[in-house]
Amino acid sequence: MRFEKVVDLIEQVEAESGRLAMIDLLKSLFKSMTPEELNKAVYLLQGRIRPEYEGIELGIADKLVERALSQLSGLPLETIENMYADKGDLGLVAEEVVKRKKQKTLFSRTLTVEEVYNTLYKMATLAGKGSIKYKLDLLLNLLSNASPKEARYLVRMVTGKLRLGVGDMSILDALSEAFLGGKSYRPVLERAYNLHPDIGYIAQLAVKEGLEGVKKVGITLGIPIRMALAERLKDPEEILEKMGGRCAAEYKYDGERIQAHKDDGKIKLFSRRLEDITYQYPDVVESLKKHLKPERAIVEMECVAVDPVSGELRPFQELMQRRRKYSIEEMMKKIPVAVKLFDVLYVGGEDYTLKPYPQRRRKLEEIIIPSEEVDLARKIDVSDVETLEKFFEEAVSEGMEGIMAKSVDEDSIYEAGARSYRWVKLKREYKSELTDTVDLVIVGAFAGRGKRAETYGALLLAAYDPENDVFKTVCKCGTGFTDEDLQKLPQMLKPYTLKERHPKVISKIDADYWFEPAIVIECIGAEITLSPIHTCAIDEVKKGSGLAIRFPRFTGRYREDKSPREATTEDEILEMYRQKMIKIEG
Ligand code: AMP
């Protein structure tokens, strides 16, 4: 098929504003193509050449296109640059250049869909020495055989600027009308696409094998499944009502969602947008190899940053530093991660997506060997509002974004690619950012494990309440200490060690070691949250809750200049909580 036919359609789609008209146009184009052409055209219409998860991007730099146009026209590069500046669209510049040239030369081949696609594919996959020159030649070859209109769209395609608004969903609509006998088969097609989100593959299958072929599409290891998404409700009461009086609730970890595929022991990781992010997390790959028992499985999890020394969870911002292409090993040491598994979609040849959640969760519990790096998302079963409310508060006070309530009904399937009320998120509405440092008193400590067996795992820190002359706990802090600090701490605290809690320390937590309030250290946290376990400002904001500093980190400063009664006060923390309150969007 001539490439011109695709280009004509693109032009028509651009002129059409209605979705239905666009689907009609697509449908008639699709019907006139062979399966192989259709397979290629559905990518080209979106300015792509392969499904997104394969990571093959066109993205040719504007500069390279300018060079090609300069060579093609014999005009100086500067003239092309000026034309671009003037028109603001390299596609239009290409059109103009080709139009002028056509007046001079008469001979050129007609471009076919196949040739355009194959050349673009080559351009996207070339790498290494000499590849720029080769790309330039390939582009020149295409442009010199293109009509002015074809040049306009070719250039928009290669530079990633073809923004037609023909999404995969519109293509599915057109496919079901063209080959499956109407709109009513759209759900079948969509299910196939959700399990195998490669629009070229689905298109080819629809035309070759029709409904029966599409129905057979299943899970393929190594091809990401479109992820299930959650709805949102405003409080625990609404959630329980919607879920028929009972549900499961899980911590909603604040990290990055990962879908992991294990195939004969080999692991691939996909992001929520289905990009292959395996290279980014070699540590997760290794831990899943060890801690996920089956040789073949697909599981989903949230990946969170952990403190390298204390093992405490760290805020999302720290995890984001792992998003990079270079120095991965170095960042892996600086920002280690853990994964919290919450679903299983496939095990040993069996599709689990259509099984109810309780069954999937049980399977998940069976197939992992829990460890510090790989563990299950914390979960409880709930049938009353109060328990759900408490779990939510506990989650928030532990630094979570909130909770995920999950239906436990018969039909609580994993609905690939869909947002439904089978999962409902309950997020805290506000967070109170903490940007100042605070000076807190060491009142207790917890025994260290592993590398920290000889010292403390974390310190229990308190703020001062001058009115009652007592110290009230506000956080556990195990982050920010150097090895030297850790060695020195037991000696430093020895003179103040007590057998039990000091009478002036108010705590609901049972520490392993207790100290007389004496030493003040400077800390910085990420935010202040309500907490059922800390006593600072208890009952001030909410009955039964105190305030906690989340994600505290020792700054390295021992405030030897401060006596414990000069530490940050409870009122100051309350004030910070109230002033820095910000609404969480999204
Ligand atoms: P949101 O991004 O606010 O729509 O919330 C959905 C996201 O929460 C998912 O995509 C996951 O990345 C994340 N998440 C964290 N913990 C869980 C959990 N236990 N179950 C499901 N999703 C979770």
Residues whose N, C-alpha, C, O or C-beta is under 5 A from the ligand:
A	BS01	AMP	E250 Y251 K252 Y253 E256 R257 E302 F342 A377 M404 G586
